Amino acid sequence: MTDKETQELAKSFEPNEIEARWYPAWEKSGCFKAGLDPKKPAFSIQLPPPNITGILHMGHAFNQTVMDTLTRYHRMAGYNTMWLPGTDHAGIATQIVVERKLEKEGISRRDMKREDFIAKIWEWQKFSGGTILEQMRRMGDSVDWDRLYFTMNPKLSKVVIETFVKLYEEGLIYRGKRLVNWDPKLQSAVSDLEVESEEADGHLWEIRYPGADGSEGVIVATTRPETMFGDQAVAVHPEDERYKSLVGKMLKLPLTDREIPVIADEYVDREFGSG
């Protein structure tokens, strides 16, 4: 054999070269496409769509490895097998990423037209989403690429709206008042995942709620005096001798002309205060 016909084996496995050579060949051959043989059993699995806020991490690599193993097993066992790929828009989280990127360029979202800002988000989707899909290929994910979806695609957006309307009409979901994490800068609610909690030393304020009849009333202790204006009642334990005589009477809410009642509730911790 000539020198051209011989090649020295690498001393260690070189995945970059192997992966770059074979995955495109697998994809081009269509071996990852969903089976459609009506005579065979079916197996399908949906990829939990990763957010386009960045790139894949070790958590994604782990769960995609498990799904790929299941998919390949059923494919080799003769099933009609489909692993459905996709990416998620993660609306508010993605908006935060794009806004921070624009800020580094000296651009504010509020100085842009809505259409222009949305165009910037789509630019980010192409970059981040494209990176994610390339990472999936490098990991060897045997997904059906012909069925790739993105949650903001018009067809899927329509399905989401129709589904929420249907669930609401059937009484399975409802709109309710909830405490939210409000971002005064974004002028939007954000999820718990986007919030960085910090512990801070507080102060216990003692505020007297005088009786509407001119009596001393009750002293209420709170670390959040600013919520006082939303008070609807003052609760005391029904067996607390200090306040039994006040149950049913009215108190004056400080700094306002509003009167609120004293109510009895066993939920109150008598060792801590009135409640």
N, C-alpha and C positions, 0 to 999 in steps of 0.2 A: 504493500500500500504506500502511496505517496504521502508527503507531508500534508498536502491539501485534503487528502481523504481521511486523515486522522485528526482528532481533536482531543486535547487534554481535558479530562473531567475537572470541574471546579472542586476545590477542597471542601467547600461547604454548600449547602443548599442556597440558591439564589432566587428567592421568590419573585422579585421584581421582574426578572426576565421571563420566568415561567408564567406568571399571572398575565403579564402584558401580551403574551403570545396566545394563550389558550382561551381566556375568557371571551375575547372578541369572536373567536372561532365558534365557541359554544352558542353565543348570542345569535350570530349570523345564521347558524344551522337551524335555529328555531327549537332547540331541544328543551327550552324552558317554557314553551307555550302551553296553555291549558289544553288538556285532552278533551275531546268531544265525542268519544265512542260511546253510544248509548248502551252498549252491552257491558261496559265496565263500571265498577263502583266509582264513586266520586269522593275526592278529598279537596277541600279548599281552605285557605287560611288567609286572613287579611293582615297586612303589615300595619301595626300601629303607626300612623304617619308621623314621622319626626318633624318637629317645628323647624321652620327655615330661619330661626334666629341665630344660627351658627353652623357648626359642623357636628358630625356624629362623635359620640364619646364611647367610653368602654361599656357603659350600660346598653347603648344601642348595639354594640358589637356582640354583647352577650346574648340579648334576647333574639337578635337576628340569626345568630349561630344556631340557637335552639330551633327556631322556625325553619331554617334552611335544612337542618337535619331531618325534621319531620317531613318536610316537603320532598326531599330527595328519597327518603325511605318509601313513601307512598308512590312516588313516581316509578321507582324500581320494582315495586310490588305490583305494578300494572294498573294502578288507579288512574282515572281522569284527574289529573292534579293541577291545581292552580294556586299560586302564591301571588296575591294581588298587591302591587306596590303603590306607594303614594307619598306625598308630603303634605304637611299641614301649614296653613297660613299663620296660625297663632297671632291673630289680629293685633291686640294691644301690645303684646311683647315684641312683635316685629316692628310696630310703629315706634316703640322706644328705641330699638336698635337703629332704625333709619334716622330718627331725629338726632340721636347722638352723633351719628356719622355726619349729618348735615351741619351740626354745630361745630364740628372740627373744621369744616370748610367755611365757617362764618355765615351759615345760612340758617334762617329760622323758618319753621313750618308756617308760621302765621304770616310770613311775607310772601308765601307762595299761593298760587291758585290751587284749589282742591285737585283739579285734574293733573297739575304738574307734580303735586306731592304723591298722588297715587301712581304716577308714572315712575317716580323714584322708588316706590315700594316694589313695583314690578321689576325694576332693574335689580333690586336686591334679591328678589325671588329667583331671578335667573342665575345670579351669582351663587347665593347660598344653596338654593335648591339644586343647582347643577353640581356644586361641590359634593353635596350629600349623595346624589345619584352616582357620581364617580366613585365615592368611597364605597358604596354598596357593591359596585362592580368589582372593585379591588378586593373586597372581602369574599367575592364569589357567590353572592346572593343569587339563587336560581329563580328569580321572579319572572313573571310574564310581562316583559317590558312593553308589549303592545297594549297593555291595559293600564298603563301608568296614569295616575290621576293627581290633581292638585285641588285642595278643598275650595279654592276660590275660582275654579273654572266655572263658567256660566251655568252649565248643566247641573253641576253638583250644588251650586249656590241655590238654584231653583228648587232642587230636591230638599235641601235643608229647610228653606222657608215653608214649603208645602208640608213637610213633616211636622214642624213646630206648630203651624196653624191647625193641623189635624189633631195633634196631641192636645192642644188647648181646647178645641171644640169638643173633644171627648172627655174633657175634665181630668186628663191625666197629668197635665202641668198647669200651673197658675202663676200669675204675677203677684208678688208680695213685697212688702217693705222689709228690707234687710239692711243691716249694717254693712257697709262696704269700705274698702280701702280707696279713698278718694285722693287722686293726685291733682293738686291745684295747678301744677304746671301743664300736665297733659289735658286737664279738664275732662278726666275720664276715670272710671273705676278700674283698678288693677287687681290682679289675683294675689292671693297670699304668697305665691312663689316669687312675686316681684317686689315684696316688701322686706326690708331689712329692719328687724325689731331691735330696739335698744332699751336697756334698763336705765331708769333715771330715779334719783331720790325725789320722793314727793313730800307733800306737807298735808297734814290733817287739819282741815279748817272746821271750826265749830261755829255754826250759824243758828241763831235763835229764830224759831218760827213762832211768833206771838199768837195767842189765842184771839179769835175774832171777837170774843166777848171782853177783851181787855186783860185776860189772864196771862201768866207767863208763857204758857204754851210748851213747846218742846225744843230742845237743842239738838240739831242734826249735825253729825260729823261727816265730812266728806273730803275726799282728795280731789274731787272735780266740782268745785263750786260753780263753774260755768254751766253745768247741766241743771242747775237749780230751777231755771225758768221753764224747764219742761216737766217739772214735778206735777203729778196728778193727785198724790195722796202721801201721807206719812204713815208707815206701817209700824205697829207695835205688837209684841207678843200678847196674846189674849190672857195669859196668866201672870203677866208682869204687873205687880202691885203698883209700881210707880206710875203707870199710864192707864190703868183700867178705867179710871174715871173720865179719861179723855176720849175714849173710843166713841165715835159717832159725832164728836164735836168738830168745829171748823177752826182751821188755822189760817193766818194770813201769810201768803208767800212773800218773803222779803223783797223789797224794791219794786213790788207790783201791787195792784189793787185786787188781785185775784185771791179767792179763798179756796182752800183744799181741805178735804176731810181727814180725820184720823181713823185708820182702819186697823182691824186685828187680823194677824196672820201668824200661824205657828212656824212659818219659815224663818221668822226673825230670830237671830241669835241674841239672846238676852245678855250674854256675857260681853258682847261687843258694843251694843248700843240699841237705839230704838228701831233701827232699820229704815 
